Amino acid sequence: MDRIGTVLTLSPDAAEWRAAIDLLAGQYGYRVLSAKSNADAAVMLADVHVDLAVAEDGHDGADGLAFLSGLRISHPDIIRVLLVGQKPNSAQKAVAQAAVYQFIRKPLDPDQLGLVVKRGMEARELARRHRLLAREFKLSEDWLDFGGRSGNALRGESRRFEKLVYVSEKMGELCDLARQAARTELPILIQGETGTGKELLARALHYSSSRGRSPLMVQNCGGMPDELLQSELFGHKRGAFTGAISDRLGLFRAADGGTVFLDEISEVSKSFQVSLLRFLQEGEVKPLGCDRTVTCNVRILAGSNRSLHALVAAGQFRQDLYFRLRGFEFELPPLRDRPEDIPVLAEFFTAKHSSAIGRKVLGISANALEKMAAYDFPGNVRELENEIRRMVALAKDGEYLTTRAMSPTLLAVTPRKALTSNGMFTPEGETLKDQVESLERHLVREALARYRWNQSRVAEELGLSRVGLANKIKRYGLNEPH
């Protein structure tokens, strides 16, 4: 397994839970995340894959019973444990309302909690294996009912790195290295096309690091003027500029001891690159309008949808800052380069969005998966999720997702007959001229689909003029899907 398990605790009194948390993390080896309120717990659930939740039926924003009752709907696979007072009716209410796995009476006994958590994790693993076996035995019938291809191999179980779901070898190697990188203190540069999951990887890195219990701050640097970005990250004093009506701490100081993810780092100006470089070298923060510097301990993760190496070569990005940011460098592959991940991602998003609206969806038909596998998804995983969300919204309760609910873009996709079983392109035609034209037609069609028929971008990628591209579209009879 990738990890032994993650436990989320919810209690307004962290001191009372210290011994229990130390036991779960030390003796049992679980990763333990602590939340003081229901709002804090909800934020963690959005970022982290949680196996078991322990909540105290308390007050001051930490209503354990209400939190576990919500989990029963939003995350039914999470094992739920409730810490209750001495009144027996509280336990009965918890069993009926939140379907808790077990309840523990106050005062909290760390050894008892450790044993309950261990048994709960074992029960969760048995349930997971049962679901996997049941799905594999039932899958052949479902695929036959929905026009499945003969000889279709069963898909292996998907792997996860927090909210990243995958089966492909490319993503497996990347996530294995990311788990090792998370345990270091080096800065990390994450590059990849829009929608590939750069922020998800950044959040996974943070929560898998020793800083996981400290804050994670995210800042998108794209399209922000220097003064505003300087204020957001470094803070400012009241009156430092027009509109500065109060002091601002800044993300670097707010995240002291934690992590800051700077997305679209390629878009910052040369002058701001100098300020960022100094922070990476010295760890010093000087708020706008302040004459003194403050030192803070922050780990920097940076994201970019453009190659920083190419920008350095073009003189648009400082080389010394680039080398500072790339303690580790990850390139998230686009979805078209890992089509084997499309089915497991589609199933993951189907379960996510169907449970969010309380709708029972049985699965995805083979024809729908074929259409998805034949599409390049220029918007990557984000586009796939939006497509699944649309299909779930249009599906009826107790149905499969089929091509009837697909968007026109995916419906227009035809299977790639020119692709062999190993994914390699095989030119069509008997003469060399016919085969060259077949290859050219394939490349033009793929580029048009990838850029959603943005002919300026396609012409730039293929090294053609707009007129030359228009001539090839006409020559090969390519039509834009509606």
Secondary structure, 3 states (H helix, E strand, C coil): CCCCCEEEEECCCHHHHHHHHHHHHHCCCCEEEEECCHHHHHHHHHHCCCCEEEEEECCCCCEHHHHHHHHHHHCCCCEEEEEECCCHHHHHHHHHHHCCCEEEECCCCHHHHHHHHHHHHHHHHHHHHHHHHHHHHHHHHHHHHCCCCCCCCCCCCCEEECCEEECCHHHHHHHHHHHHHHCCCCCEEEEECCCCCHHHHHHHHHHCCCCCCCCEEEEECCCCCHHHHHHHHHCECCCCCCCCCCCECCHHHHCCCCEEEEECHHHCCHHHHHHHHHHHHHCEECCECCCCCEECCCEEEEEECCCHHHHHHCCCCCHHHHHHHCCEEEEECCHHHCCCHHHHHHHHHHHHHHHHCCCCEEEECHHHHHHHHCCCCCCHHHHHHHHHHHHHHHCCCCEEECHHHCCHHHHCCCCCCCECCCCCECCCCCCHHHHHHHHHHHHHHHHHHHCCCCHHHHHHHHCCCHHHHHHHHHHCCCCCCC
